[in-house]
């Protein structure tokens, strides 16, 4: 049964720093349909979602609560940083000694300026997205980042303009059997 996955106008969904790539739970088709409805309007009521998907409101409520509890989704505002006082957003590539990577990740994760942190393969082994109030704040953050044990190199890419803030539509996700 298709739970309203077709013909949805999808915009964006938000995440938060408590999410993890450790996959213990994989969303099914109904979960993805519910997420697609929330992606269209994060304020949509469980009642409205249940009507669109033709399932009980309790099912929607239980599914959303489970998705929040297991770290699949967090329902938080996604803001344009410059419109809320962060005039120095940046992406920072960080190279860390492999033997100290786990500790560096733990330390970097505690910084309030960090909106997301990812382990990557490439020139650097970490990518850090930060929101700083101004260039002085960004400079101080970079100095603090560079002082973390094991950090070998830091490369800053400063956002000149933000043209889009969104994640791919949820219907691009595939349900795993």
N, C-alpha and C positions, 0 to 999 in steps of 0.2 A: 504494500500500500504506500503510495506517495503521500506524505504528510505536508502538502502545501509547498513543496520545494520548487515548483515551477512558477515562473512569472512573478518572482518577488523583486521588488525594487530595493536593492541592498546598498547600504551606505558604509557604515563602519561599526566596529566593535572595539571595546577598550580592554586593556589588560592592566595588571599591576605587578609590583615587584615580588609578589608571593607566588607567582606562577613558576612552574618548572617543566622541563622537558622530560622528566621521569614519567614514563607512561605506564601507569598501572590500570587506568581506566581509559577506554576508547569510546568516544561518543558514537551513538548509533544514529539511524536515520531520523528518528523523532527528536533526539537531542539536537541534531543539526538544524532541523526545521524550526525548533524553538529558538535556537541561537540566531537563525536567519531573521526571525521576526523581531528579536531584540536588536539585531544589527540594523534593521530598518528604523526602529524607534526604541531606544533603550528605556523609555518610560512607558512602553506599552503594557497594559495590565494583563495579568494572567487570564482574566476572563476574555479579553479581546483575542489573545493568542489562542486560547482553547477553541473559540468560535472559528477562527481561520483554519486551524488544523483539525477541527472536528474531533477533539478529544476532551475528556473531563478537565475542568479547571484544577482539580486536585492533582491530576497527572502532571500538568504544566508546573504547578507550584512545587511538587515533589522533585521533578526533574531539574528545575532551575536551582533549587536548594542543594541537590546532590552535585550539580555542576559547579556551584560555588564552593561547597564543602570539600570537593576533591581537587580543587585548584584548576579545573578546566577553564573557568571563566571568573572574572571579577567585574562587577558592574560599577564603574567609576567614570567620572567625566574625562573626556579627552580634550585637552585645551590647546589653543595656539599659544605657545610660550610667550611670544612678544606681547600678546594682548593681556597677559596677566602679570607682567613685570619681569620676565626673563628675557633681557635683550641680548644675551650672549649664549644661545644654545650651540652645542657643538657635538660632533662625533669624534671620539678619541680612540685611535688604535694604540694598544699597549702590548709590548713584548715583555714577557715575564719568564724568568728561568723556570724550566719545567718542574724542577724539584720544589719550587715555591708557589706554583700556580694555584693550588687549592687554598693556601693561606691568603694569597693576593685577592682571589675571588671573594673570599669571606670578608676581607677588609673593605674592598671596593663596594661590596653590596651594602655596607653600612652607611655610605655617604648619601646624604639627603639630595644632593645635586644629581645623582644617578637615576635616570628614568628607566633605563634598561641596560643590561650587561649580558654579553654573549661570548661564549668560547667559539673561536673560529679557526679555520685553517687558511693560511695565507701569510702575508708579510708579518702580521701580528697574531698573537694567539688569543687576544681579547679585544672586543669592540665595546666601547662605553659611550652611551648617549647621555649627555648632561644638559641641564638647564641651569644657567648661571645668570645672576641679576645684571652683571655688567662685565666689562673686560678685566677689571681688577679682580673681581670675584673668580672669573675663569682662570686668570693667571695664578691666583692663590690655590685654586683647586688643582691645577696642573703641577704646581710645586709639591703639594701634599701627595698627589698621585705618584710623582716621581720619587718620593721618599719611601715608598713602600718597599719592604725587603723583597729583592728578586726582580724588581722592575728594571729592565735594561734600556727601553726606548719608549717614548711617548710621541705620537704624531697626531696633531690636532687638525681637524677639518671644521672650520667655522661656517655655520649656516648664514648665507647672505639673505636669502628669502625662503620662506616656506610656502610652497605652492599647493601642497596637498597633505592632509593628515588623515590617514585611513588605513585599514587593513583590507586584504582581499575579501571579496564577498564570500560568505561561509559556504555557498553552494559549490565553490571550487574544492572544498574538502571532500575526501572520499571516505565512505564508510568502509572499514576493514571487516571482512567476514569473521 
